[in-house]
Amino acid sequence: MKVQNINDIEKFFQVIDKCVGKVELVTGEGDRLNLKSKLSQYVSMANIFSNGEIPELELIAYEKEDIDKLVSFMING
């Protein structure tokens, strides 16, 4: 799934932390980083976001309830 215009990065990671299954970030090179890992969160965000906003990310969530949480975050903030 592609997610766009994440303005509240802290809240985004709170949603990720509540996910029960694996949530991965797909890099431009096709690598997958486990966003449940704090180290991966810091490394990936240091490389991606520049001005406090993330314009677009590709995520893979494996559990339906996690997908629902992420979709809800994107719709409701």
ZATI-953534 format. One record per atom (N, C-alpha, C, O): z, y, x. Coordinates in steps of 0.1 Angstrom, whole numbers, plus 5000, padded with zeros to 4 digits. Example, Ala and Ser with C-alpha at 12.3 -4.5 7.8 and 13.67 -1.06 7.14 Angstrom:
2
507849435132 507849555123 507849675132 508549675142 507149785128 507149895137 507950005129 508050115134 
END
This chain:
77
500049885008 500050005000 500050125009 500650125020 499350225004 499350355012 500350445005 500350464992 501150515013 502050615007 501750745014 501350755025 501850855006 501450985011 502451095008 503351084999 502451195017 503151315015 504651285014 505351335004 505251215023 506651195023 507351315029 507251345041 508051385021 508751515025 510151485029 510751555038 510851395023 512251365026 512351225033 512451125027 512251235046 512151125055 513451045054 513450915055 514551115054 515851045053 515950965040 516450845041 515551015029 515650945016 514650825017 514950715011 513450845023 512450735025 513150615032 512950505027 513850645043 514450535050 515650475042 515950355044 516350555034 517350495025 516750395016 517350285013 515550425010 514850335002 514450205010 514650095005 513950225022 513550105030 514850025033 514749895032 515950085036 517150005039 517649925027 518249825029 517349975015 517749895002 516849784999 517149704990 515649775005 514749665003 515349535007 516049525018 515049435000 515649295003 514749225013 515249135020 513449245012 512549175021 512049255032 512549375035 511149205040 510549275051 509549385046 508849365037 509649505052 508749615050 508149655063 508949685072 506849655064 506249675077 505349805076 504749825065 505249875087 504349985088 503149935096 503349875107 501949965091 500749925098 500250045106 500050145101 500250025119 499750135128 498250145128 497550065122 497750255133 496350275134 495550165142 494450145139 496350105151 495749995159 495849855152 495349755157 496449855140 496649735133 497949655136 498149555130 498749715144 500049645147 500949665135 500849765127 501949575133 502849585122 504249605128 504749525136 504949715124 506349735128 507249715117 507049765105 508349645119 509349615109 510249745107 510949775115 510049805095 510749925092 512249905088 512950005087 512649785087 514049755085 514849765098 516049775098 514149765109 514749785122 514949935125 513950015124 516149975128 516350115131 515550165143 515050275144 515450075153 514650115165 513250135161 512550235166 512650045153 511250065149 511150195140 510050265141 512150225132 512050345125 511950465134 511050555132 512750475144 512750595153 511450595161 510950705162 511050485166 509850485174 508650525166 507850605170 508550465154 507350485146 507350635141 506250695141 508450685137 508450825132 508250925143 507651025141 508650895155 508450985166 506951005169 506551105173 506250895167 504850895169 503950945158 502850995160 504550945146 503750975134 503951115129 502951185126 505151155127 505351275120 505651395129 506351385139 505051505126 505051615135 505751735129 506551805136 505551775116 506151895111 507151865099 507251945090 507851755100 508851725089 508251655077 508951635067 506951625077 506251565066 505351455072 504751465082 505351345064 504451235068 503251235059 503451205047 502051265063 500951275054 500551145048 500251145036 500451035055 500050905050 500550795059 500450805071 500950685052 501350565059 500850445052 500650455040 500550345059 500250215052 501450125054 501850095066 501950075043 503149985043 502749855037 501849845028 503449745042 503349615035 504749575032 505649565040 504949555019 506249505014 505949365007 504949355000 506749275010 506449135006 507149094993 506748994987 508149164988 508849134976 508549234965 508449354968 508249184953 507849274942 508949384939 508549494937 510149344940 511249444937 511249554948 511549674945 510849524960 510749624971 509549714968 509549834970 508449654964 507249734960 507649834949 507249954950 508349784939 508749864928 509649984933 509450094928 510549954942 511350064948 510550174955 510750284953 509550124963 508750214970 507850304961 507650424963 507350234951 506450304941 507350414934 506850524932 508550374930 509450464923 509750584932 509750694927 509950564945 510250674954 509050764955 509250884955 507850704955 506650794956 506450874943 505950984944 506750814932 506550884919 507750994917 507451104913 508950944919 510151034915 510751104926 511551204924 510451064939 510951134950 512351094953 512951134963 
END
